[in-house]
Every structure is written in structure tokens, then in C-alpha cells.
Amino acid sequence: MSFTIHESNERPELDIRLEIQYAENSKIIGCPLQLNTHINLSQEPEGHPYAPLPYFTDALLGLSAYKILRNIKEGNPSTKENQLISQLWQGLEPLYEVYQRSHQRVHPLLHTKPSFQQTELEKSLEQSLIEILKQSCSSESIQLDALLNFIDSINYFESKRSQPLLFDTQLHLSEVGLNTLHTLNSLLCNLRAISAIYYNSKRKEVLYESLHIDSVKDYFHAPDLLTNETMLYYQFLKACKQKPSDESLKNSLTKAFRNHLPHSHYLVHALPEKFFTNQSSELLEQSLYTFQIDWLLGSPAGLLYRIREELIGIKEGYENTFWPELQNEESEEPTLTLHVNCVLNPIHLKNPHTRVA
């Protein structure tokens, strides 16, 4: 990967070039297989690059790819270039900013512990991630289909623990492991967003036919419905404690709740008892809804949960995972290669926390 700083009185620009290769059997929206990158910091960007897309989707895809390639291949050297890229990425990535805000709210409900108390299973998960990234990365490209092996690693990790990943409040990751997951999540989310932007560009009726990215509903389709189901399940558990009842009937109903409302069961048992007893019913309903969102967007387990969903989208097709409304759409001529080229201007390089379109 080419990355050069030219010292002069002129302020440089960051030239980002990406090539996304899709599977030949892609139907409606492409299934990405490989991401090739080229990033250059100089006074004279090559070719005819464009300003970044809204929300810096293209720029963030390039920045996250650069971070992964440099960190994996070179062991995260503390160079001027790497520091600049990291500052730019943190300043421009809304997912990272949202994580910090949500984490502040959900942190009191997470079972945090010192890094030296990380379990062997958690260490193994991080090691698996690093090994898979090493196998997926070359000098300037990332084999996206090789990243799919991380799905099995997450599933294995989940199977060996006493609770599912969903609404897990006990997962602990090292700082390096957490930062790596943040970067991988940024890469996968912006890759899907680029694919959606390209799909939307070919629609005649964009208002009615375009695809949308939703940081919550793409993973939790109906958090309000889950809140209502959880309230019902909690009231059932509360009644069982307060009133003596037929033990066989209680066990039968409890089993039915777990089978038919498993997410509600996970949510109730992920939270401490005082979370439910110290609030009125109205406040409890709102708190349950808020916790779902903050857990998804601001906890290590929520981050891992979203990454698995993004990888499943690549494996099974975005239309089967995120946009089921496309499943019955007629297939089009597949796009095998998508080229992206943008430049971050001196304002971004001088102040990476300034979002300028």
C-alpha cells in the first residue's frame, strides 16, 4: 500500500482509491469478495477523485481498510502516517462516536473487570480474530470471503459460554481486541453502505425503491415489540414469585415463554433484579427499550453481535439478511467490480473531528 507524506508549506490531501470485487453469482445487490486499496497522502492526487460521499462512507471504508492492513501486516507501528489515519477515522466514523455515547449509559449494567482477569475463552476469541485477519489480508487487499471464518469463531465462543451473545453483559475484551473489532465493524458497515449507494444510483424511483441503512433496525427489527414481550414475561415471573401456583403449570408456562419469546428471556436474565424493582412500570418500559439500543450500539457483545450479522450478510447475501424486500426482485446483470475514488481535503487533515461535506 502506497502512503507517502511530502513535507512542504502546502497542506496535503489524502487520496483514497478502492476497488471492490463482487461474486459472479451476485443477484440483486452484489456479494463483495475482495477489497483492493490504495491510499496516498500528497499535494497532487492522481486521476480525477471526488469529494467524499455524505457521511464519508467511501472515505471511512478506505481508512478502516488501511488500519486493518497496517495493523495486521506491520504490528501497528506508531508512525506519523498511522496516527493521522487513526485520528481521521475516529473523527469521522459516526459508529465509533455513537459507541462512546451509548457505552457511557450502558456501562453501569455491564460486568466489567480488569484486563488480567480476561478468561481463556475471551483470549482465544481475540486470537482467532487476529489469525483470520492475517489470513484475509495481503499487502493492499482484503479477501472478504476469508473473513467469514470469524462467524464460526463467534458461534463457537457463544456455544462454550453459559449465556448467548444476545444481551450479554459479561463479555470483556482487551483494548487491542476492542479497537480491532471497531475497525472491522466500520469496514463491514461501510462496505454494505457503498453497495446500497450503488444499487440506489440505478433506481428510477429513488424515493420508493432505494435501500436504507439503519444502525438499530438492521439488527433489531422491532425493539418496541420486544419491550412489550419482555414486560409480559417479567410480569409472569413476578406473579410466580408472589402467588403460589401449580408447579407443573408454572414450569410448563415458563418453558413456553422461553421457547416462543427467547429474546425476552435473555433480556430479563441479563439485567439485575434492582433494574426492575426500582422503577415504575412506565419507566421500566422505557428503560428496557433504551437498554436494548445502548447494548447493541455501546457494548463489546453488541459490537460482536453486529459484526456477525454483517458477515452473515456477505455469506448469505445482503438481500437475505438485511433487505428481504429484494428477494423477489428480478435479477440484473451483476456488477463484478466497483471503483471508488475520493479525496479528503486539508480541513479534514488539519482537524479530523470536523465533518465537512
C-alpha positions in Angstrom: 0.0 0.0 0.0 1.4 3.3 -1.0 1.4 6.0 1.6 3.8 9.0 1.4 4.0 12.3 3.2 5.6 15.2 1.3 6.9 17.9 3.6 6.2 21.4 2.2 4.3 24.6 3.1 1.3 23.3 1.2 -1.3 21.2 3.0 -1.6 17.7 1.6 -4.7 15.9 0.6 -5.5 12.2 1.2 -6.3 10.3 -2.0 -8.3 7.1 -1.4 -8.8 4.6 -4.2 -10.8 1.4 -3.7 -11.7 -1.5 -5.9 -14.5 -3.8 -4.7 -14.8 -7.1 -6.5 -18.1 -9.0 -6.3 -19.1 -12.6 -6.7 -20.1 -13.6 -10.3 -23.3 -15.2 -8.9 -24.5 -12.0 -7.3 -28.2 -11.4 -8.0 -29.8 -8.2 -6.9 -27.1 -6.5 -4.8 -23.5 -7.6 -5.1 -21.9 -10.0 -2.7 -18.4 -8.5 -2.0 -15.5 -10.9 -2.2 -12.3 -8.7 -2.2 -11.4 -5.1 -1.4 -8.3 -3.6 -3.0 -7.0 -0.4 -1.6 -4.6 2.4 -2.5 -4.1 5.4 -0.2 -1.7 8.3 -0.9 -1.1 11.5 1.0 0.4 14.2 -1.2 -0.2 17.6 -2.8 -1.3 16.1 -6.1 -3.9 13.3 -6.0 -3.8 11.1 -9.0 -6.6 11.0 -11.6 -9.9 12.8 -11.0 -11.1 11.9 -7.5 -14.3 13.3 -6.0 -15.3 14.8 -2.7 -16.3 12.1 -0.1 -19.9 10.8 -0.1 -22.3 12.0 2.5 -21.3 10.6 5.9 -17.9 9.8 4.4 -18.9 6.3 3.6 -16.2 5.9 0.9 -13.5 7.6 2.9 -14.3 5.5 6.0 -14.2 2.3 4.0 -10.7 3.2 2.8 -9.5 4.4 6.3 -10.7 1.2 8.0 -9.2 -1.0 5.4 -5.9 0.9 5.8 -6.0 0.5 9.6 -6.6 -3.3 9.3 -3.9 -3.9 6.7 -1.2 -1.8 8.5 -2.1 -3.2 12.0 -2.1 -6.8 10.8 0.9 -6.8 8.5 3.1 -4.4 10.4 2.1 -4.9 14.0 0.5 -1.4 14.5 3.7 0.7 14.2 3.3 4.1 15.9 4.2 6.2 12.8 3.1 9.7 11.8 1.0 8.1 9.0 -0.8 5.6 11.2 -1.5 8.2 13.9 -3.0 10.5 11.2 -5.2 7.7 9.8 -6.4 6.7 13.3 -7.3 10.3 14.1 -9.1 10.8 10.9 -11.0 7.5 11.3 -12.0 8.3 14.9 -13.1 11.9 14.0 -15.2 10.8 11.0 -16.7 7.5 12.0 -20.2 8.1 13.5 -20.4 4.4 14.6 -17.4 4.9 16.9 -18.8 8.2 18.3 -22.2 6.5 18.9 -20.4 3.6 20.7 -18.8 6.0 23.1 -22.0 7.7 24.0 -24.1 4.6 24.3 -21.3 2.9 26.3 -21.5 5.7 29.0 -25.2 4.9 29.5 -24.9 1.1 29.5 -21.7 0.8 31.3 -23.2 0.6 34.9 -25.1 -2.5 33.8 -22.0 -4.3 32.3 -19.9 -6.6 34.4 -16.5 -5.0 33.8 -13.3 -6.5 35.1 -9.5 -5.8 34.9 -7.8 -6.9 31.7 -5.7 -9.5 33.6 -9.0 -11.3 34.5 -9.9 -11.9 30.9 -11.0 -15.6 30.5 -9.1 -18.0 28.3 -12.2 -18.2 26.1 -12.2 -14.5 25.6 -8.4 -14.5 24.8 -9.0 -17.3 22.3 -11.7 -15.3 20.6 -9.3 -12.4 20.1 -6.5 -14.6 18.9 -8.9 -16.2 16.4 -9.9 -12.7 15.1 -6.2 -11.8 14.6 -5.4 -15.0 12.8 -8.4 -14.8 10.5 -7.4 -11.2 9.6 -3.9 -12.2 8.9 -5.1 -14.9 6.5 -7.5 -12.5 4.9 -5.0 -9.6 4.3 -2.3 -9.2 1.7 -0.2 -6.0 1.1 -3.1 -4.0 -0.4 -6.2 -6.2 -0.4 -8.6 -7.9 2.0 -10.2 -11.2 1.0 -13.7 -10.7 2.4 -14.8 -14.3 1.9 -11.9 -15.4 4.2 -13.3 -13.2 6.9 -16.4 -15.4 7.0 -14.4 -17.9 9.1 -15.0 -15.4 12.0 -18.6 -16.4 12.1 -17.6 -19.9 13.2 -15.3 -18.4 15.8 -18.1 -16.3 17.3 -20.5 -19.2 17.2 -18.0 -21.5 19.0 -17.3 -18.8 21.6 -21.1 -18.5 22.2 -21.6 -22.2 22.5 -19.0 -22.6 25.2 -20.4 -19.9 27.4 -23.3 -20.1 29.9 -25.3 -17.4 28.1 -26.0 -16.4 24.5 -24.2 -13.4 22.9 -27.5 -11.5 22.7 -27.8 -9.1 25.6 -24.6 -10.5 27.1 -23.3 -8.1 29.7 -20.2 -10.0 30.8 -18.0 -10.1 27.7 -14.6 -8.5 28.3 -12.2 -7.7 25.5 -8.7 -6.2 25.7 -8.2 -2.7 24.4 -6.4 -4.0 21.3 -9.1 -6.6 20.7 -11.9 -4.0 21.1 -10.2 -1.5 18.8 -9.7 -4.2 16.1 -13.4 -5.0 16.3 -14.3 -1.3 15.9 -12.2 -1.1 12.8 -13.6 -4.4 11.4 -17.2 -3.2 12.1 -16.5 0.1 10.3 -15.2 -1.8 7.3 -18.1 -4.1 7.0 -20.8 -1.5 7.6 -19.4 1.0 5.1 -18.9 -1.8 2.6 -22.6 -2.6 2.8 -23.4 1.1 2.6 -21.3 1.5 -0.5 -23.1 -1.4 -2.1 -26.5 0.1 -1.2 -25.5 3.5 -2.6 -24.5 1.9 -5.9 -27.8 0.0 -6.0 -29.8 3.2 -5.3 -28.0 5.0 -8.0 -29.5 2.7 -10.6 -33.1 3.1 -9.4 -35.6 5.2 -11.3 -37.8 6.0 -8.3 -35.2 6.5 -5.6 -37.8 7.7 -3.1 -39.7 4.4 -3.2 -37.1 1.9 -4.4 -33.9 2.9 -2.5 -32.3 0.8 0.2 -31.7 2.3 3.7 -29.1 1.8 6.4 -30.4 1.7 10.0 -27.9 1.2 12.8 -30.6 -0.3 15.0 -33.3 -1.9 12.9 -30.9 -3.6 10.6 -30.1 -5.9 13.6 -33.2 -5.5 15.9 -36.2 -5.4 13.7 -38.8 -4.5 16.3 -37.2 -3.3 19.6 -40.6 -1.8 20.7 -42.3 -5.2 20.3 -39.5 -6.9 22.2 -40.0 -4.4 25.0 -43.7 -5.3 25.3 -43.0 -9.0 25.2 -40.3 -8.6 27.9 -42.7 -6.7 30.1 -45.2 -9.5 29.8 -42.6 -12.1 30.6 -41.4 -10.2 33.6 -44.9 -9.8 35.0 -45.3 -13.5 34.6 -42.1 -14.2 36.6 -43.2 -11.7 39.2 -46.6 -13.3 39.6 -45.0 -16.7 40.0 -42.9 -15.4 43.0 -45.8 -13.6 44.7 -48.6 -16.2 44.3 -48.3 -20.0 44.9 -49.4 -21.9 41.9 -49.4 -25.4 40.5 -45.7 -26.2 39.9 -46.3 -28.2 36.8 -48.3 -25.4 35.2 -45.7 -22.8 36.1 -42.9 -24.9 34.6 -45.0 -25.5 31.5 -45.6 -21.8 31.0 -42.0 -20.9 31.8 -40.9 -23.3 29.1 -43.4 -21.9 26.6 -42.1 -18.4 27.3 -38.5 -19.5 26.7 -39.4 -21.3 23.5 -41.6 -18.7 21.9 -40.0 -15.5 23.4 -36.3 -16.4 23.8 -35.1 -12.8 23.3 -37.3 -11.6 26.2 -35.9 -14.4 28.3 -32.4 -13.4 27.5 -33.1 -9.7 28.2 -34.8 -10.3 31.6 -32.0 -12.5 32.8 -29.2 -10.2 31.5 -30.3 -7.4 33.9 -30.1 -7.2 37.7 -33.2 -7.5 39.8 -33.0 -3.9 41.0 -33.3 -2.8 37.4 -36.9 -4.0 37.5 -37.8 -3.3 41.1 -36.6 0.3 41.4 -38.8 1.7 38.6 -42.4 2.2 37.9 -44.0 0.2 35.0 -43.9 3.3 32.7 -40.2 4.0 33.4 -39.4 0.3 33.2 -40.8 0.0 29.7 -38.8 3.0 28.5 -35.6 1.7 30.3 -35.9 -1.7 28.6 -36.2 -0.1 25.2 -33.2 2.2 25.9 -31.1 -0.7 27.2 -31.6 -2.7 24.0 -30.4 0.2 21.9 -27.5 1.1 24.2 -26.4 -2.6 24.5 -26.4 -3.0 20.7 -24.5 0.2 20.0 -22.4 0.6 23.1 -21.3 -2.8 24.5 -18.5 -5.2 23.4 -21.0 -8.0 23.0 -23.3 -5.8 20.9 -20.3 -4.9 18.7 -19.5 -8.5 18.2 -23.2 -9.3 17.5 -23.3 -6.6 14.8 -20.1 -7.9 13.2 -21.5 -11.4 13.0 -24.7 -10.1 11.3 -22.6 -8.2 8.7 -20.5 -11.2 7.9 -23.7 -13.4 7.5 -24.9 -10.7 5.1 -21.8 -11.2 2.9 -22.1 -15.0 3.2 -25.9 -15.4 2.5 -26.5 -12.2 0.5 -27.4 -8.8 1.8 -31.0 -9.2 0.4 -31.5 -12.3 2.5 -30.1 -10.7 5.7 -30.9 -7.0 5.6 -33.2 -6.3 2.7 -35.8 -9.1 2.3 -37.9 -6.9 0.1 -35.3 -7.6 -2.6 -35.7 -11.3 -2.6 -38.5 -11.4 -5.2 -36.9 -8.8 -7.4 -35.7 -9.9 -10.8 -32.0 -10.4 -11.2 -29.9 -7.9 -13.1 -26.6 -8.0 -14.9 -24.2 -8.4 -11.9 -21.6 -5.8 -11.2 -18.3 -7.6 -10.8 -16.1 -4.6 -9.9 -16.9 -1.2 -8.3 -14.2 1.5 -8.3 -14.3 4.2 -5.6 -12.0 7.3 -5.6 -12.3 10.2 -3.2 -10.1 12.8 -1.5 -10.2 14.2 2.0 -9.3 17.9 1.9 -6.9 19.8 4.1 -9.6 20.8 6.5 -10.1 17.1 7.5 -6.4 16.5 7.8 -5.9 19.6 10.0 -9.0 18.8 12.2 -10.2 15.2 11.8 -13.1 15.9 14.1 -14.6 18.4 11.6 -17.2 16.8 9.4 -17.2 18.7 6.1 -19.1 17.5 3.1 
